[in-house]
Amino acid sequence: MNQCKNRLARRSFLSQSLASVALSSAVPLHSSVAGCEISVQASAIPKSPNERIQLGVIGIGPRCTYDLKAMLPFQDVRCVAIADVQATRRDAGKSLVDGFYGNQDCKLYRDFREVLERDDIDAVLIATGDRWHATASILAAEAGKDVYSEKPCGITMEACQRLADTIDRTKRVFQAGTQRRSVPNFAQAVQWVHDGKLGKLKSMHASVYVPVLENNWLASQQLPDPSIVDWNLWLGPAPWRPYNQAYCEGKWRGQWDFDSGARLLDWGAHTVDLCQWANQTDGTMPIEYEPLEDKIVCTYSDGVKLIIDFLAQPFGDRSPHYITRLGTCPVRFVGTEGSVETGDSGEIVVTAKALEQEVPEASKRVVGLDVTAHARNFFDCVRTREKPIANHDVMRSSHFACHAAAIAWILQRKVTIDPKTESFVGDPQAEMLRARPEREWR
């Protein structure tokens, strides 16, 4: 009981701390691309270490390392624990964190549940493989932790529903790792749509990898000691199969048992999400999904088209249907008065006359994807208890649209969904694909 009271007291303090510290000590973060400036007010520098947000990490591979490197410089955040089922990744994570802070304080765990049991940890960064995202996020929220989860946040529609419902019930702060909502060139393109610079919005293009559907088992290898690789925890809620180290090194991608929506959500979680934002349809989704040879055409109730274009095979050459030269995760918005498109290069290309003077002659480019502002938005909301820019409600509708499109592609026919009930209309086969059985891993 005393531990519970202490946790609640700490939560109450964190909720109020932003208002209690001096504004003069705040550190603003500014980013500007193609004429659009995003200014994120960093939480004020804490008066003492006890005021820092204590962060735990669950799953630390390449993507998590990228996210974490953006978080470590925040003076009001301290990474204190890392959990991973692979010893090499645990050790690499500790080296990164301790090297940055100049100490040996970061604690390592094989089982992430030990991190969740710590009363001093306020928030977690979850960057496991797809199979774990929803389950780990739900357990974290139920343990009283705020959650930043890499995408795709749920391997199925049902997992996304359970996750969003859990966040509502537990009143935790949740941020999906769909960072492009916090990247200036994408935000600028969306703002122009909202401002009517393209006229009436008619269609949107979201690029994705060509979907894949595989479930071929790799050859069985000798199972390592759990202290080196805990295979049971690596699999988690996914179906059992024999151990092969290649899975742990990324060969799980594209496998139905481990991946989300035939890989459509790998980019779609970003690009479809941006289209949802541009169309001001957060909280709903397209109602029809029709798979074609090189795309999936999704139609909203008002007739606006969301066209999910197949870009290329993962890490392969660009296909003839590549819709833009603008780097990874490109999107295009088309209206009655012209279009705007952008991607991870940072460049913005417009055809609308109303925008010709608003795009700098030399478009500023970004090397890689800057995730700093997105992370900062999350931690500020941990303090204020407001909803982050990519909160669980935003995630729920955009991920649902991606999963519905993937199911249409898997079935190779048009499917219709009721956005209010989040169920397929008159289609038992599609309904069966909304969920998957989960293995008992505990």
C-alpha positions as CSV (number, residue, x, y, z in Angstrom):
1,M,0.0,0.0,0.0
2,N,2.8,2.4,0.9
3,Q,4.5,1.7,-2.5
4,C,1.2,2.5,-4.3
5,K,0.9,5.8,-2.4
6,N,4.5,6.7,-3.2
7,R,3.9,6.0,-6.9
8,L,0.8,8.1,-6.9
9,A,2.6,10.9,-5.1
10,R,5.4,10.8,-7.7
11,R,2.9,10.9,-10.5
12,S,1.1,13.9,-9.0
13,F,4.4,15.7,-8.7
14,L,5.4,15.0,-12.3
15,S,2.0,16.2,-13.5
16,Q,2.5,19.5,-11.8
17,S,6.2,20.1,-12.2
18,L,6.1,21.8,-15.6
19,A,4.1,24.7,-14.1
20,S,6.2,24.9,-11.0
21,V,9.6,25.4,-12.5
22,A,10.9,28.8,-13.8
23,L,10.1,29.5,-17.4
24,S,13.5,31.3,-17.7
25,S,15.3,27.9,-17.5
26,A,13.3,26.3,-20.4
27,V,15.2,25.2,-23.4
28,P,13.3,25.7,-26.8
29,L,14.0,23.4,-29.6
30,H,13.6,24.8,-33.1
31,S,13.5,23.1,-36.5
32,S,12.8,24.6,-39.9
33,V,12.4,22.9,-43.3
34,A,11.0,24.4,-46.5
35,G,9.6,27.5,-44.7
36,C,7.8,25.6,-41.9
37,E,9.1,26.1,-38.4
38,I,8.2,23.8,-35.5
39,S,9.1,25.1,-32.1
40,V,8.9,22.7,-29.3
41,Q,9.2,24.1,-25.8
42,A,11.4,21.7,-23.8
43,S,10.4,21.1,-20.2
44,A,12.4,23.2,-17.8
45,I,15.7,22.0,-16.5
46,P,14.9,20.1,-13.2
47,K,16.0,21.6,-9.9
48,S,17.2,18.2,-8.7
49,P,17.6,14.6,-10.1
50,N,14.3,13.6,-8.3
51,E,12.4,15.8,-10.7
52,R,13.7,13.9,-13.8
53,I,11.4,11.6,-15.7
54,Q,12.9,8.1,-15.2
55,L,12.9,6.2,-18.5
56,G,13.1,2.4,-19.0
57,V,13.9,0.9,-22.4
58,I,12.2,-2.3,-23.7
59,G,14.0,-3.8,-26.7
60,I,17.1,-2.0,-27.9
61,G,18.0,-2.7,-31.5
62,P,19.0,-0.2,-34.3
63,R,15.7,1.7,-34.3
64,C,15.6,2.0,-30.5
65,T,19.2,3.2,-30.5
66,Y,18.2,6.0,-33.0
67,D,15.2,7.0,-30.8
68,L,17.2,6.8,-27.6
69,K,20.1,9.0,-28.9
70,A,17.5,11.8,-29.4
71,M,16.2,11.4,-25.8
72,L,19.5,11.1,-23.9
73,P,20.3,14.9,-24.2
74,F,17.1,15.9,-22.5
75,Q,18.1,17.3,-19.1
76,D,14.8,16.4,-17.5
77,V,14.9,12.8,-18.6
78,R,17.2,10.0,-17.4
79,C,17.4,6.5,-18.9
80,V,17.9,4.2,-15.9
81,A,17.1,0.7,-17.2
82,I,17.3,-1.4,-20.4
83,A,15.6,-4.8,-21.0
84,D,16.3,-7.0,-24.0
85,V,16.3,-10.7,-24.5
86,Q,19.7,-10.6,-26.3
87,A,22.8,-10.1,-24.2
88,T,24.7,-8.4,-26.9
89,R,22.0,-5.8,-27.3
90,R,21.7,-5.3,-23.6
91,D,25.4,-4.7,-23.3
92,A,25.5,-2.3,-26.3
93,G,22.6,-0.3,-24.8
94,K,24.4,0.0,-21.4
95,S,27.5,1.2,-23.2
96,L,25.6,3.8,-25.0
97,V,23.7,5.1,-22.0
98,D,26.5,5.0,-19.4
99,G,28.9,6.5,-22.0
100,F,26.6,9.4,-22.5
101,Y,26.1,10.0,-18.7
102,G,29.6,9.2,-17.7
103,N,28.6,6.6,-15.1
104,Q,27.7,3.0,-14.7
105,D,24.2,3.4,-13.4
106,C,22.0,1.9,-16.2
107,K,20.6,-1.4,-15.0
108,L,20.1,-4.3,-17.4
109,Y,17.3,-6.9,-17.5
110,R,16.5,-9.9,-19.7
111,D,12.8,-9.8,-18.8
112,F,11.1,-6.5,-19.3
113,R,8.6,-7.2,-16.6
114,E,11.3,-6.5,-14.0
115,V,11.5,-3.0,-15.5
116,L,7.8,-2.5,-15.1
117,E,8.0,-3.6,-11.5
118,R,10.2,-0.7,-10.6
119,D,8.3,2.1,-8.9
120,D,10.9,4.7,-9.8
121,I,10.4,4.3,-13.5
122,D,7.8,6.8,-15.0
123,A,7.9,6.0,-18.7
124,V,9.1,3.4,-21.2
125,L,10.4,3.4,-24.7
126,I,9.2,0.2,-26.5
127,A,11.1,-0.7,-29.6
128,T,10.9,-4.5,-29.9
129,G,9.7,-6.3,-33.0
130,D,6.1,-5.9,-34.1
131,R,4.9,-9.0,-32.3
132,W,5.6,-7.4,-28.9
133,H,4.5,-3.8,-29.3
134,A,0.9,-4.0,-28.2
135,T,1.4,-6.6,-25.5
136,A,4.4,-4.8,-23.9
137,S,2.6,-1.4,-24.2
138,I,-0.5,-2.8,-22.5
139,L,1.5,-4.4,-19.6
140,A,3.4,-1.1,-19.2
141,A,0.3,1.0,-19.0
142,E,-1.3,-1.4,-16.5
143,A,1.9,-1.1,-14.4
144,G,1.4,2.7,-14.3
145,K,4.0,3.7,-16.9
146,D,3.6,6.2,-19.8
147,V,4.5,4.7,-23.1
148,Y,6.4,5.7,-26.3
149,S,5.9,2.7,-28.6
150,E,7.6,2.3,-32.0
151,K,5.2,1.4,-34.8
152,P,3.4,-0.6,-35.9
153,C,1.8,-0.4,-32.4
154,G,-0.3,-3.5,-32.9
155,I,0.2,-6.5,-35.1
156,T,-3.6,-6.8,-35.7
157,M,-6.7,-4.6,-35.6
158,E,-7.7,-6.3,-32.4
159,A,-4.3,-5.6,-30.8
160,C,-4.7,-1.9,-31.7
161,Q,-8.1,-1.9,-30.1
162,R,-7.0,-3.5,-26.9
163,L,-4.0,-1.1,-26.6
164,A,-6.1,2.0,-27.2
165,D,-8.8,0.8,-24.8
166,T,-6.1,0.1,-22.2
167,I,-4.6,3.6,-22.5
168,D,-8.1,5.1,-22.0
169,R,-8.8,2.9,-19.0
170,T,-5.4,3.5,-17.3
171,K,-5.2,7.2,-18.2
172,R,-1.6,6.8,-19.3
173,V,0.2,9.1,-21.8
174,F,0.8,7.2,-25.1
175,Q,2.9,8.3,-28.1
176,A,3.1,6.2,-31.3
177,G,6.4,6.3,-33.1
178,T,4.9,7.9,-36.2
179,Q,7.5,10.7,-36.0
180,R,6.7,12.4,-39.2
181,R,3.8,14.2,-37.6
182,S,6.6,16.2,-35.8
183,V,8.8,16.7,-38.9
184,P,8.5,20.3,-40.4
185,N,8.3,19.5,-44.1
186,F,5.5,17.0,-43.6
187,A,3.7,19.3,-41.1
188,Q,4.0,22.2,-43.7
189,A,2.5,20.1,-46.5
190,V,-0.4,19.1,-44.2
191,Q,-1.0,22.7,-43.1
192,W,-1.3,23.9,-46.7
193,V,-4.0,21.3,-47.3
194,H,-5.8,22.5,-44.2
195,D,-5.5,26.1,-45.3
196,G,-7.1,25.3,-48.7
197,K,-4.0,26.1,-50.7
198,L,-4.8,23.1,-52.9
199,G,-8.5,23.9,-53.3
200,K,-10.7,21.0,-52.4
201,L,-8.8,17.8,-51.5
202,K,-9.5,15.0,-54.0
203,S,-6.9,12.3,-53.4
204,M,-3.8,11.4,-51.4
205,H,-1.0,9.1,-52.1
206,A,0.8,7.1,-49.4
207,S,3.8,5.0,-50.5
208,V,4.5,1.6,-49.0
209,Y,6.7,-1.4,-49.7
210,V,5.2,-4.1,-52.0
211,P,3.3,-6.3,-49.5
212,V,4.6,-9.7,-48.8
213,L,3.1,-12.8,-47.2
214,E,5.6,-15.4,-46.1
215,N,5.8,-18.0,-43.3
216,N,8.7,-20.2,-44.3
217,W,10.6,-21.5,-41.2
218,L,14.4,-21.1,-41.2
219,A,16.5,-24.2,-40.3
220,S,16.5,-25.1,-36.7
221,Q,19.7,-24.2,-34.7
222,Q,20.8,-25.2,-31.3
223,L,19.0,-23.2,-28.7
224,P,21.3,-20.8,-26.8
225,D,21.4,-20.4,-23.1
226,P,18.5,-18.0,-22.1
227,S,21.1,-15.6,-20.6
228,I,22.5,-15.1,-24.2
229,V,19.2,-15.2,-26.1
230,D,15.9,-15.9,-24.3
231,W,14.0,-17.5,-27.2
232,N,10.8,-17.9,-25.4
233,L,10.7,-14.2,-24.6
234,W,11.9,-13.3,-28.0
235,L,8.8,-15.1,-29.5
236,G,6.5,-13.7,-26.8
237,P,2.9,-13.9,-28.0
238,A,3.9,-15.1,-31.5
239,P,3.5,-18.8,-32.4
240,W,6.3,-21.1,-31.5
241,R,8.9,-22.1,-34.1
242,P,12.5,-23.5,-33.9
243,Y,15.2,-21.1,-33.0
244,N,17.4,-19.5,-35.7
245,Q,19.7,-16.6,-34.9
246,A,18.8,-14.9,-38.2
247,Y,15.4,-14.1,-36.8
248,C,17.0,-12.1,-34.0
249,E,19.0,-10.2,-36.6
250,G,16.0,-9.0,-38.6
251,K,14.9,-12.0,-40.7
252,W,11.6,-11.9,-38.9
253,R,10.5,-9.1,-41.2
254,G,7.9,-10.2,-43.8
255,Q,7.0,-13.3,-41.8
256,W,3.3,-13.4,-41.1
257,D,3.8,-14.7,-37.5
258,F,6.0,-11.7,-36.6
259,D,5.2,-8.8,-38.9
260,S,2.2,-6.4,-39.2
261,G,-0.2,-6.5,-42.1
262,A,2.0,-8.1,-44.8
263,R,4.7,-5.4,-44.2
264,L,2.2,-2.8,-45.4
265,L,2.5,-1.0,-42.0
266,D,6.2,-0.7,-42.2
267,W,5.8,2.6,-44.1
268,G,2.0,2.8,-44.1
269,A,2.0,3.5,-40.4
270,H,3.7,6.7,-41.3
271,T,2.4,7.6,-44.8
272,V,-1.3,6.6,-44.2
273,D,-1.1,8.4,-40.9
274,L,0.0,11.6,-42.7
275,C,-2.9,11.2,-45.1
276,Q,-5.3,10.8,-42.3
277,W,-4.0,14.0,-40.8
278,A,-4.1,15.9,-44.0
279,N,-7.7,14.8,-44.6
280,Q,-8.7,15.7,-41.0
281,T,-10.0,12.2,-40.5
282,D,-8.3,11.3,-37.2
283,G,-10.9,9.2,-35.4
284,T,-12.3,7.6,-38.5
285,M,-11.0,5.9,-41.7
286,P,-11.8,5.0,-45.3
287,I,-14.8,2.8,-45.7
288,E,-13.8,0.9,-48.9
289,Y,-10.5,-0.8,-49.7
290,E,-9.9,-2.2,-53.2
291,P,-6.6,-3.9,-54.1
292,L,-5.2,-3.4,-57.6
293,E,-2.0,-4.7,-59.2
294,D,0.2,-1.9,-58.0
295,K,-1.9,-0.1,-55.3
296,I,-4.8,-0.3,-52.9
297,V,-7.5,2.3,-53.5
298,C,-9.2,3.4,-50.3
299,T,-12.3,5.6,-50.3
300,Y,-13.7,7.8,-47.5
301,S,-17.4,8.4,-47.0
302,D,-17.0,11.8,-48.6
303,G,-15.4,10.4,-51.8
304,V,-11.8,11.4,-51.1
305,K,-9.4,8.7,-52.3
306,L,-6.4,7.4,-50.3
307,I,-4.2,5.6,-52.8
308,I,-1.6,3.3,-51.2
309,D,1.1,3.0,-53.8
310,F,3.4,0.0,-53.8
311,L,6.9,1.5,-53.9
312,A,9.3,-1.4,-54.2
313,Q,10.4,-4.6,-52.7
314,P,11.9,-4.0,-49.3
315,F,15.4,-2.6,-49.7
316,G,15.2,-3.3,-53.5
317,D,15.2,-1.1,-56.6
318,R,12.5,1.5,-57.0
319,S,9.5,0.3,-59.0
320,P,8.1,2.1,-62.0
321,H,5.2,3.1,-59.7
322,Y,7.5,5.1,-57.4
323,I,5.5,8.3,-57.0
324,T,8.2,10.8,-56.0
325,R,12.0,11.2,-55.9
326,L,11.7,12.7,-52.4
327,G,13.3,9.9,-50.3
328,T,11.7,7.4,-48.0
329,C,8.0,7.6,-46.8
330,P,6.9,10.0,-49.5
331,V,3.3,11.3,-49.6
332,R,1.4,13.4,-52.2
333,F,-1.8,15.4,-51.6
334,V,-3.8,16.4,-54.7
335,G,-6.6,19.0,-54.8
336,T,-8.6,20.9,-57.4
337,E,-6.0,23.6,-57.5
338,G,-2.8,21.6,-57.6
339,S,-0.7,19.3,-55.5
340,V,2.1,19.1,-52.9
341,E,4.4,16.2,-52.2
342,T,7.3,15.6,-49.8
343,G,9.3,12.8,-48.3
344,D,12.2,12.2,-45.9
345,S,14.6,14.2,-48.1
346,G,13.0,17.3,-46.7
347,E,12.2,18.8,-50.1
348,I,8.7,19.9,-50.9
349,V,7.4,20.0,-54.5
350,V,4.2,21.9,-55.4
351,T,2.1,22.4,-58.5
352,A,-0.4,24.7,-56.9
353,K,0.0,28.3,-58.0
354,A,-1.0,29.6,-54.6
355,L,2.2,27.9,-53.2
356,E,4.8,28.8,-55.8
357,Q,6.1,31.7,-53.8
358,E,6.0,29.8,-50.4
359,V,8.6,27.1,-51.2
360,P,12.2,28.3,-51.0
361,E,14.2,28.1,-54.2
362,A,16.8,25.9,-52.5
363,S,14.7,23.4,-50.5
364,K,16.4,22.5,-47.3
365,R,17.2,18.8,-47.0
366,V,17.3,16.6,-43.9
367,V,19.9,13.8,-43.5
368,G,18.0,11.0,-41.9
369,L,14.8,11.5,-39.9
370,D,15.1,13.8,-36.9
371,V,13.0,12.3,-34.1
372,T,13.9,14.8,-31.4
373,A,10.7,16.9,-31.6
374,H,8.5,13.8,-31.4
375,A,10.3,12.6,-28.4
376,R,10.2,16.0,-26.8
377,N,6.4,16.2,-27.4
378,F,6.0,12.9,-25.5
379,F,8.0,13.9,-22.4
380,D,6.3,17.3,-22.2
381,C,3.0,15.5,-22.2
382,V,4.2,13.1,-19.5
383,R,4.4,16.2,-17.4
384,T,1.3,18.0,-18.5
385,R,-0.8,14.9,-18.9
386,E,-2.0,16.2,-22.3
387,K,-2.4,13.9,-25.3
388,P,0.7,13.8,-27.6
389,I,0.5,14.5,-31.3
390,A,0.5,10.8,-32.2
391,N,-1.7,9.6,-29.3
392,H,-3.5,6.3,-29.0
393,D,-6.7,7.6,-30.7
394,V,-4.7,8.9,-33.7
395,M,-2.8,5.5,-33.8
396,R,-6.0,3.5,-33.6
397,S,-7.7,5.0,-36.7
398,S,-4.6,5.2,-38.9
399,H,-3.4,1.7,-38.0
400,F,-6.9,0.4,-38.6
401,A,-6.9,1.9,-42.1
402,C,-3.5,0.2,-42.8
403,H,-4.7,-3.2,-41.5
404,A,-7.9,-3.0,-43.5
405,A,-5.9,-2.3,-46.6
406,A,-3.6,-5.2,-45.9
407,I,-6.6,-7.5,-45.4
408,A,-8.0,-6.4,-48.7
409,W,-4.7,-7.2,-50.4
410,I,-4.5,-10.6,-48.7
411,L,-8.0,-11.5,-49.8
412,Q,-7.5,-9.9,-53.2
413,R,-10.9,-8.3,-53.2
414,K,-12.7,-5.2,-52.1
415,V,-13.7,-5.0,-48.5
416,T,-15.9,-2.5,-46.7
417,I,-15.6,-1.5,-43.1
418,D,-17.9,0.4,-40.7
419,P,-15.7,3.0,-39.0
420,K,-18.1,3.3,-36.0
421,T,-18.0,-0.4,-35.1
422,E,-14.5,-1.0,-36.5
423,S,-15.8,-4.1,-38.2
424,F,-16.1,-5.4,-41.7
425,V,-19.5,-5.3,-43.3
426,G,-20.9,-8.7,-44.3
427,D,-17.5,-10.3,-44.6
428,P,-16.8,-13.2,-42.2
429,Q,-13.4,-13.9,-43.8
430,A,-12.1,-10.4,-43.3
431,E,-13.5,-10.4,-39.8
432,M,-11.4,-13.5,-39.0
433,L,-8.2,-11.6,-40.0
434,R,-8.9,-8.8,-37.5
435,A,-7.2,-10.9,-34.7
436,R,-4.7,-13.7,-34.3
437,P,-4.3,-16.3,-31.5
438,E,-1.6,-15.5,-29.0
439,R,0.8,-18.0,-27.5
440,E,1.0,-18.4,-23.8
441,W,4.5,-17.1,-23.2
442,R,4.6,-16.3,-19.5
